[in-house]
Amino acid sequence: MDTVTVSETPEEPVNEASVAPARRTLKLTQESIELEKGDPIDYLSYVEEALINGEDHRDQVQYSEISTETTGEFSVVYRLRPENGLVMTRILRVLITEPEMEEAGNEQAAEAKTPKEEGVVQQTAPVQQETTVLPQDPAAQTAPAPQQPVQPVRPTLQPYTKQFLFSAGYDMSNVETACSAEGSASGLSWSCEPLHDGEGIILGMELRTY
């Protein structure tokens, strides 16, 4: 009787590194918005699409929060991180301004100028009064005017930049606050901008004054 030998071929292990990265899409409704001081922010309302392999994953979108109690220009960082892919980020620029009170003030001023009683107001011609011109002392005409004290010139603040890096101990929970506090104390106009590396990964934030 012939003997048949059966050999089993071992399955090749799957190389996890060869698994294709997840396809992801993160899209905002707009790149910048303008709010008045104290207005609330619905962060997820500005997310138009958050897809991983074609499926909606808005619940996995992370974002940094800002305070609208301080005027200035801020950045909200949105992040979408698949299980086997690089994090995708998008930036929403937010400009916080003081509430507009000028229009209401103009309406109140117009109401104050409107006469309360209806009818025609008769105007009377002003009565001209005679004036007597007295001769002036020649010495008084030639006397030099007193010199006004010279006001000291205040030094001009020079614009500068400052980086707040995660490698220096900052994280997503405090980097925005630290950058905003530095900008408010600078006495200049300023903005906080995210810093990325060549792959789009956030390294921290940079304060820019001008």
C-alpha positions in Angstrom: 0.0 0.0 0.0 1.3 3.4 -1.0 1.9 6.0 1.8 0.6 9.5 1.1 2.3 12.3 2.9 0.3 15.5 3.5 2.2 18.7 4.3 0.5 21.8 5.7 1.6 25.2 4.6 1.7 27.7 7.5 -0.4 30.8 7.1 1.7 33.9 6.5 1.3 36.4 9.4 -0.5 39.7 8.6 1.9 42.6 8.7 -0.1 45.3 10.5 2.2 48.0 9.0 0.8 47.0 5.5 -2.8 47.7 6.5 -4.0 50.7 4.5 -4.6 53.8 6.7 -8.2 54.8 7.2 -9.6 57.3 4.7 -10.8 60.3 6.6 -12.4 63.7 5.8 -12.8 66.6 8.1 -14.5 69.7 6.7 -15.8 72.9 8.3 -18.7 75.0 7.2 -16.4 78.1 7.1 -12.9 79.2 7.9 -13.6 82.2 10.1 -16.4 83.7 12.1 -17.0 87.0 14.0 -18.8 87.1 17.4 -19.5 89.7 19.9 -18.0 89.6 23.4 -19.9 87.2 25.6 -21.6 85.2 22.8 -21.8 81.4 23.2 -20.2 79.1 20.7 -21.7 75.9 19.4 -18.4 74.3 18.3 -19.8 71.2 16.4 -22.3 73.3 14.4 -19.3 74.5 12.3 -18.3 70.8 11.4 -19.8 70.1 7.9 -18.2 66.6 7.5 -16.3 64.2 9.7 -16.0 60.9 7.8 -13.8 57.8 8.4 -14.0 55.3 5.5 -17.2 57.0 4.4 -19.0 56.8 7.7 -20.0 59.8 9.9 -17.9 60.1 13.0 -18.8 63.5 14.4 -18.8 62.0 17.9 -15.0 61.5 17.5 -14.2 65.1 16.6 -12.1 66.8 19.3 -11.8 70.6 19.6 -10.1 73.2 21.7 -12.3 75.7 23.5 -11.9 79.5 23.8 -13.4 82.2 26.0 -15.5 84.9 24.4 -15.2 87.2 27.4 -11.9 88.6 25.9 -11.8 90.6 22.6 -9.2 89.6 20.0 -8.5 86.9 17.4 -8.5 83.3 18.4 -8.2 79.8 16.8 -10.3 76.7 17.5 -8.5 73.5 16.6 -10.6 70.6 15.4 -9.0 67.1 15.3 -10.2 63.7 13.8 -8.0 60.7 14.7 -8.7 57.3 13.1 -7.5 54.2 14.8 -4.8 53.5 12.2 -4.2 56.9 10.6 -2.7 60.2 11.2 -4.7 62.9 13.0 -6.4 65.4 10.7 -6.8 69.0 11.9 -8.8 72.0 10.8 -8.7 75.6 12.1 -11.6 77.9 12.7 -10.5 81.5 13.2 -12.8 83.4 15.7 -12.8 87.2 16.0 -14.3 88.5 19.2 -15.4 92.2 19.1 -17.1 94.6 21.5 -20.9 94.9 21.2 -22.0 97.7 18.8 -23.6 100.5 20.9 -23.1 103.3 18.3 -26.4 102.7 16.5 -28.5 102.7 19.7 -26.7 105.9 20.8 -27.6 107.6 17.5 -31.2 106.7 17.9 -31.4 108.2 21.4 -29.7 111.4 20.2 -32.2 111.7 17.4 -35.1 111.3 19.8 -33.7 114.0 22.0 -33.5 116.5 19.1 -37.2 115.7 18.0 -39.6 118.4 19.4 -42.2 116.9 21.7 -45.0 119.4 20.7 -46.3 119.6 17.2 -46.7 122.9 15.4 -44.5 125.5 13.7 -41.9 127.1 15.8 -41.4 130.8 15.0 -37.9 132.1 15.0 -37.1 135.6 16.2 -34.3 137.6 14.7 -31.4 138.0 17.2 -31.1 141.5 18.8 -27.8 143.1 17.8 -26.0 144.8 20.7 -23.5 147.6 20.4 -20.0 146.7 21.5 -17.3 149.1 22.5 -13.7 148.4 21.4 -11.2 149.5 24.0 -7.6 150.3 23.0 -5.1 147.7 23.9 -1.8 148.2 25.7 1.0 148.0 23.1 3.2 146.2 25.7 0.5 143.5 26.1 0.4 142.9 22.3 4.2 142.3 22.1 4.4 140.1 25.2 5.5 136.6 24.3 3.0 133.8 25.0 4.0 131.4 27.8 5.6 128.2 26.6 3.7 125.0 27.1 5.5 122.2 28.9 6.8 119.5 26.5 5.0 116.2 27.0 7.4 113.2 27.2 7.3 110.8 24.3 6.1 107.4 25.3 8.3 104.5 24.0 6.9 102.6 21.1 6.2 98.9 21.7 7.9 96.6 19.3 6.0 93.6 17.8 7.3 90.1 18.7 6.5 86.4 18.4 6.5 83.7 21.1 6.0 80.0 20.8 4.1 77.7 23.2 5.2 74.2 22.4 3.8 70.9 23.7 7.5 69.8 24.1 7.8 72.6 26.7 5.0 71.2 28.9 1.9 72.7 27.3 -1.1 70.6 26.1 -4.4 71.2 24.4 -6.1 72.1 27.7 -3.8 75.1 28.5 -1.9 76.2 25.4 -4.7 78.5 24.1 -5.1 80.1 27.5 -1.4 80.7 27.9 -1.1 82.2 24.5 -4.1 84.5 25.0 -2.8 85.7 28.4 0.5 86.6 26.9 -1.2 88.5 24.0 -3.5 90.5 26.3 -0.6 91.6 28.5 1.6 92.7 25.5 -0.3 95.9 24.9 -0.3 95.3 21.1 -2.7 93.8 18.6 -2.1 90.0 18.6 -3.3 86.6 17.4 -2.6 83.0 18.4 -1.8 80.6 15.5 -1.4 76.8 15.6 2.1 75.4 14.7 2.3 72.3 12.5 5.1 70.0 11.3 5.4 68.7 7.8 2.8 66.0 8.3 0.2 68.4 9.7 0.6 67.4 13.3 0.2 70.2 15.8 3.3 71.1 17.8 1.8 74.0 19.8 0.8 77.6 19.2 2.6 80.8 18.3 1.8 84.3 19.5 2.1 87.0 16.8 1.9 90.7 17.8 1.7 93.6 15.5 
